[in-house]
């Protein structure tokens, strides 16, 4: 454990009255959204009014010890969960770059952000035992006004990270090595696409990315990761939800994964499918991304681009051949292994303020 580290005050699972004295309203919101409950639904479970829930979560009033016990039971968390300080607050929907999916519910989005909040908190806990990479995501200090600005931003990141001109072998490991928390969206939230944001309100900023499984297409997940990196680099202060920002992030992903200086030398000048599949295996991006990048770089005609998409849609749909291996996060899992040399998993769960089974659920997202 880091020298001089003093564990925070931890409460027993039934310290309801002390938890009431130390009650932090944002933790109630976090627990409720983690269980995908509305205020009205939680109020019904503990025989209180929705108005009372709103007052508890706003901090206008504090629940008494008995109510804390009922809330803990209803939400499946130890009483101490409500007393633990959130170093950087709860991640919010408003601060994240979500793709525009009409079928995605606010409930699912807030659930995933509650998971992301706990993963960031887990990183803080594990950092007391093991070195977790510091945040090293470059952020533009200028507005993005043109496609050329996007291309330059992607090139600058590649240079800053000394990636060279060739393909990136593992995008997830690359982002983790630069301090990002990377995880996958659970199957029960399949209508939510990849999204990202910055953990705000802490002296130690940390970016997080939620990736879809690419509908079984790892090349798409790699592109999603690079797309979200584009938001983190270019759109720190931008209002999320703008379609133009999504277009810029797509262009950034293409330029980051297939840098113009080198890719233009290999890009197809005509619809040579043998070459396209060879490029897919080499660059680990989809055939669609290769065709689009070749068109954007001006080496493939618009007519060939359109014919390519007709062919791909007719023959493969979203299931292209020659997919790369799926990429899994490893940093938190490795840090946990080091932490377990000094503390049990149950003790680490207590430091995080959750039940051991919830810690296990987080770890399933943070490891293969």
C-alpha positions in Angstrom: 0.0 0.0 0.0 1.2 3.5 -0.7 3.4 4.8 2.1 1.4 7.1 4.4 -2.0 6.0 3.1 -4.7 6.3 5.8 -7.8 4.4 5.0 -11.0 6.5 5.3 -13.5 6.0 8.0 -15.5 2.9 7.1 -18.8 2.0 8.6 -20.2 -1.5 9.3 -23.0 -2.7 7.1 -25.6 -2.0 9.9 -24.3 1.4 11.1 -27.5 3.1 10.1 -27.5 5.9 12.6 -23.9 6.9 12.0 -24.6 6.7 8.2 -27.5 9.0 8.8 -25.2 11.5 10.6 -22.7 11.4 7.7 -25.4 11.1 4.9 -24.3 12.4 1.5 -27.3 13.0 -0.8 -25.4 12.4 -4.0 -24.7 8.8 -2.9 -28.4 8.1 -2.6 -28.8 9.3 -6.2 -25.9 7.1 -7.3 -27.4 4.0 -5.6 -30.8 4.6 -7.0 -29.6 5.1 -10.6 -27.3 2.0 -10.2 -30.5 0.0 -9.5 -32.3 1.7 -12.4 -35.1 3.1 -10.1 -37.0 6.3 -10.3 -37.5 8.4 -7.2 -41.2 7.3 -7.2 -40.2 3.6 -7.4 -37.7 3.9 -4.6 -40.2 5.9 -2.5 -42.8 3.1 -2.9 -40.2 0.5 -1.7 -39.5 2.3 1.5 -43.0 3.6 2.1 -42.1 7.3 1.7 -43.3 9.9 -0.8 -41.5 10.9 -4.0 -41.3 14.4 -2.4 -39.3 12.9 0.5 -36.9 11.2 -1.9 -36.4 14.5 -3.7 -35.6 16.2 -0.4 -33.2 13.5 0.6 -31.4 13.7 -2.8 -31.3 17.5 -2.9 -29.9 17.6 0.7 -32.7 19.7 2.0 -33.3 17.1 4.7 -31.5 14.1 6.0 -33.1 10.7 6.5 -33.0 9.3 10.0 -31.2 6.1 10.9 -34.3 3.9 10.4 -34.9 5.4 6.9 -31.2 4.9 6.0 -31.6 1.2 6.9 -34.6 0.9 4.8 -32.9 2.6 1.9 -29.9 0.4 2.2 -32.1 -2.7 2.2 -34.2 -1.5 -0.8 -31.1 -0.6 -2.8 -28.9 -3.5 -1.8 -26.0 -1.5 -0.5 -24.4 -1.3 2.9 -25.4 1.6 5.1 -21.9 3.0 4.8 -22.4 3.5 1.0 -24.4 6.7 1.9 -21.7 8.1 4.1 -18.7 7.8 1.7 -17.5 11.0 0.1 -17.5 11.1 -3.7 -14.2 12.7 -4.6 -15.4 14.0 -7.9 -19.2 13.8 -7.9 -21.5 11.7 -10.0 -20.9 11.6 -13.7 -23.8 13.4 -15.5 -25.6 12.8 -18.7 -25.3 16.5 -19.6 -21.5 16.4 -19.5 -21.1 13.2 -21.7 -21.0 12.8 -25.5 -23.7 10.3 -26.2 -24.6 9.2 -29.7 -28.1 10.3 -30.7 -30.2 7.1 -30.2 -33.9 7.7 -29.8 -34.5 4.3 -28.4 -31.9 4.8 -25.6 -33.6 5.7 -22.3 -32.4 8.2 -19.7 -32.7 5.4 -17.2 -30.1 3.3 -19.1 -27.8 6.2 -19.6 -27.9 7.2 -15.9 -27.3 3.6 -14.9 -24.2 3.4 -17.1 -22.9 6.7 -15.7 -23.4 5.3 -12.1 -21.3 2.3 -13.1 -18.7 4.7 -14.6 -18.7 6.7 -11.4 -18.0 3.6 -9.3 -15.3 2.5 -11.7 -13.5 5.9 -11.3 -13.9 5.5 -7.6 -12.4 2.0 -7.8 -9.5 3.4 -9.7 -8.9 5.9 -6.8 -9.0 3.0 -4.3 -6.7 0.8 -6.2 -4.3 3.6 -6.9 -3.4 3.5 -3.2 -2.0 0.0 -3.8 -0.7 0.1 -7.3 0.4 2.6 -9.9 -2.4 3.4 -12.3 -1.4 5.4 -15.4 -1.8 9.1 -15.0 -4.1 11.0 -17.4 -2.2 12.0 -20.6 -5.0 12.8 -23.0 -4.0 15.9 -25.1 -6.8 18.6 -25.2 -7.0 21.2 -28.0 -6.7 24.8 -26.8 -8.3 26.0 -30.0 -11.7 25.6 -31.8 -12.1 23.0 -34.5 -13.2 25.0 -37.5 -12.5 22.7 -40.5 -11.8 19.1 -41.5 -8.2 20.0 -41.7 -8.2 21.0 -38.1 -9.6 17.5 -37.2 -6.8 15.8 -39.3 -4.2 17.9 -37.6 -5.6 17.1 -34.1 -5.4 13.3 -34.8 -1.8 13.7 -36.1 -0.8 15.7 -33.1 -2.1 13.0 -30.7 -0.3 10.3 -32.7 3.0 12.3 -32.5 2.5 13.1 -28.8 2.1 9.4 -28.1 5.0 8.4 -30.4 2.7 6.0 -32.3 4.6 6.1 -35.6 2.9 5.9 -39.0 1.5 2.4 -38.9 -1.5 0.6 -37.5 -2.4 0.7 -33.8 -2.3 -2.8 -32.4 -4.6 -2.3 -29.4 -6.7 0.9 -29.0 -8.1 -0.1 -25.6 -4.7 -0.8 -24.1 -3.4 2.4 -25.6 -6.1 4.5 -24.0 -5.8 2.7 -20.6 -2.0 3.4 -20.7 -2.9 7.2 -21.1 -5.0 7.1 -17.9 -8.5 6.5 -19.4 -11.1 4.2 -17.7 -12.4 2.0 -20.4 -15.3 -0.4 -20.1 -18.1 -2.0 -22.2 -21.8 -1.3 -22.2 -23.7 -4.2 -20.7 -26.1 -6.3 -22.7 -29.2 -4.9 -20.8 -28.4 -1.5 -22.2 -27.8 -2.5 -25.8 -29.7 0.5 -27.1 -27.0 2.9 -25.8 -24.1 3.4 -28.1 -20.5 4.2 -27.1 -20.0 7.4 -25.1 -17.4 9.3 -23.2 -16.7 12.2 -20.9 -14.4 13.6 -18.2 -14.7 13.0 -14.5 -15.2 16.5 -13.3 -14.7 18.2 -10.0 -11.5 16.6 -8.9 -7.9 17.8 -8.9 -7.0 14.6 -10.6 -9.1 14.5 -13.8 -9.7 11.1 -15.4 -11.5 10.4 -18.8 -13.8 7.5 -19.2 -15.1 5.6 -22.2 -18.0 3.2 -22.5 -17.8 1.1 -25.7 -20.4 -1.0 -27.3 -19.5 -4.6 -28.3 -19.7 -3.4 -32.0 -22.6 -5.8 -32.5 -20.1 -8.6 -32.6 -17.7 -6.6 -34.8 -14.5 -5.7 -32.9 -13.3 -3.4 -35.7 -16.3 -1.2 -34.9 -15.5 -1.2 -31.2 -11.9 0.0 -32.1 -13.4 2.8 -34.3 -15.8 3.7 -31.4 -12.9 4.0 -29.0 -11.0 6.3 -31.4 -14.3 8.3 -32.0 -14.6 8.8 -28.2 -11.0 9.8 -28.0 -11.8 12.5 -30.6 -14.5 13.9 -28.3 -12.1 13.9 -25.3 -9.4 15.7 -27.4 -11.5 18.2 -29.4 -14.7 18.8 -27.5 -13.9 19.3 -23.8 -15.9 22.5 -23.6 -18.4 21.8 -26.4 -22.1 21.1 -25.7 -22.7 17.4 -26.3 -25.4 16.3 -28.8 -24.4 18.4 -31.8 -24.4 16.2 -35.0 -21.4 18.2 -36.3 -19.4 17.1 -33.3 -20.3 13.5 -34.1 -19.1 14.0 -37.7 -15.9 15.5 -36.5 -15.3 12.6 -34.0 -15.8 10.1 -36.9 -13.3 12.0 -39.0 -10.9 12.0 -36.1 -11.2 8.3 -35.6 -10.5 7.7 -39.3 -7.4 9.9 -39.2 -6.2 8.5 -36.0 -6.5 4.9 -37.0 -5.5 5.5 -40.7 -3.1 8.5 -40.7 -3.1 10.2 -44.1 0.7 10.3 -44.6 1.0 6.5 -44.5 -2.5 5.2 -45.4 -2.8 7.1 -48.6 0.1 5.1 -50.0 -1.9 1.8 -49.4 -5.4 3.0 -50.0 -7.3 1.4 -52.9 -7.6 3.4 -56.1 -10.4 1.2 -57.4 -12.6 -1.6 -55.9 -9.9 -4.2 -55.4 -11.6 -6.3 -52.8 -8.6 -8.5 -52.3 -6.6 -5.4 -51.3 -9.4 -4.1 -49.1 -9.6 -7.3 -47.1 -5.8 -7.3 -46.8 -5.9 -3.7 -45.5 -8.6 -4.7 -43.0 -6.4 -7.4 -41.6 -3.4 -5.0 -41.4 -5.1 -1.8 -40.1 -7.8 -3.6 -38.0 -10.6 -1.4 -39.2 -13.7 -2.3 -41.1 -13.9 -2.5 -44.9 -16.4 0.3 -44.7 -14.0 2.5 -42.8 -11.3 1.8 -45.4 -13.5 2.7 -48.3 -14.7 5.9 -46.5 -11.2 6.9 -45.7 -10.0 6.2 -49.2 -12.8 8.4 -50.6 -12.1 11.2 -48.0 -8.4 11.2 -49.0 -9.4 11.6 -52.7 -8.0 8.4 -54.0 -11.3 6.6 -54.5 -14.0 8.1 -56.5 -17.5 8.9 -55.2 -19.0 6.4 -57.6 -16.7 3.6 -56.4 -17.4 4.6 -52.8 -21.2 4.2 -53.4 -20.8 0.9 -55.3 -18.6 -0.4 -52.4 -21.3 0.2 -49.8 -24.0 -1.4 -52.0 -21.8 -4.5 -52.3 -21.0 -4.6 -48.6 -24.6 -4.2 -47.5 -25.8 -6.8 -49.9 -23.2 -9.4 -49.1 -22.3 -8.9 -45.4 -24.7 -6.5 -43.6 -22.9 -5.7 -40.4 -21.0 -9.0 -40.2 -17.9 -8.5 -42.2 -15.2 -11.2 -42.5 -11.7 -10.9 -41.1 -12.6 -9.2 -37.9 -9.7 -8.5 -35.5 -9.7 -9.9 -32.0 -11.8 -8.1 -29.4 -9.9 -5.8 -27.1 -10.4 -5.9 -23.4 -9.5 -3.5 -20.6 -6.8 -4.8 -18.2 -5.5 -2.0 -16.0 -8.0 -2.2 -13.1 -7.8 -6.0 -13.1 -4.0 -5.9 -12.9 -4.2 -3.3 -10.1 -6.6 -5.4 -8.2 -4.2 -8.4 -8.3 -1.5 -6.2 -6.7 -4.0 -4.8 -4.1 -5.0 -8.3 -3.1 -1.4 -9.0 -2.0 -2.2 -6.6 0.9 -6.0 -6.6 1.3 -8.9 -9.0 0.6 -11.5 -8.3 -2.0 -14.0 -7.8 0.8 -11.8 -5.1 2.4 -11.5 -3.3 -1.0 -15.2 -3.5 -1.4 -15.6 -1.8 2.0 -13.2 0.9 1.0 -15.3 1.5 -2.1 -18.4 1.5 0.0 -20.2 -1.4 -1.9 -21.1 -5.0 -1.3 -18.5 -7.6 -2.5 -20.9 -8.8 -5.2 -21.1 -5.3 -6.7 -17.3 -5.1 -6.7 -17.3 -8.4 -8.7 -19.8 -6.8 -11.2 -17.5 -3.9 -11.7 -14.5 -6.1 -12.2 -16.3 -8.1 -14.9 -16.4 -4.9 -16.9 -12.7 -4.1 -16.2 -11.2 -7.4 -17.3 -11.5 -10.0 -20.0 
